Amino acid sequence: MLIPLAVISAFFLLWQDSLLWAESSDNLLIKCDAPIRCALSLDGKVIGEIGPGKMKGFSVPVGDHLLEARSSDRRFASRGYHTTISVVPYETVEEVTVYISVQDAVEAAQKGTVTIRTTKEADVFSIERKWLRWDKLTNHEEWNKAGFVKTWTEDYVAAKQDVVLDVIGVAFAPGVFGTTCYVRGQFLGVEFLVGYADLSFVDKKNHVDLTRLIMCTDY
């Protein structure tokens, strides 16, 4: 009995498609390029979590997909990393990371789970974003003991490297290249600002540095 050519063609296409799906087992490898766990979703659906620096394989249909990653740590309502990826039949490797807003990091510091300290000698500003003047302070000896000093060139205040801030909030200001972020601190009843770029953010719970994940955003 002769088999019509159209039937043979249809069967061949189905056979090719079945091979394609058979080859798609763990064809997407995702690496979490962050010091905290990455929660993943593909095309809006949660597909799992990956530990810091770890890689995991997923079986994904061939084609274009929207890949998203967020922190799985509930302390941080992290900003999603998202990108469009093209998955091929054999193997696609993708690195993802997560981002944490400076607001969330400061709130974690206020709860005692994140330490914020200066990474270098940092300028200290008043809450009006003007230079904090040394001659406006009292108890200079106590300020010195806490790591705050008078600058050599002017009568301004600077925080030495590795000064841990007593954090009370965050402040935002429009800048030349976008929003400028400050961490609000206090000492001896005086409130002040330090630019977030001069600070490190360390997770006290897991003993990892979060600094490269911190994003200056006011939303």
Buried (B, 14 or more C-beta within 10 A) or exposed (E): EEEEEEEEEEEEEEEEEEEEEEEBEEBBBBBBBBBBBBBBBBEEEEBEBBEBEEBBEBEBEBEEBEBBBBBBBEBBEBBEBEEEBEBEEEEBEBBBBBBBBBBBBBBBBBEEBBBBBBEEBBBBBBBEEEBBBBEEBEEEEEBEEBBBBBBEEEEBBBBBEEBBBEBBBBBBEEEEEEEBBBBBBBBEEBBBBBBBEBBBBBBEEEEBEBBBBBBBBBE
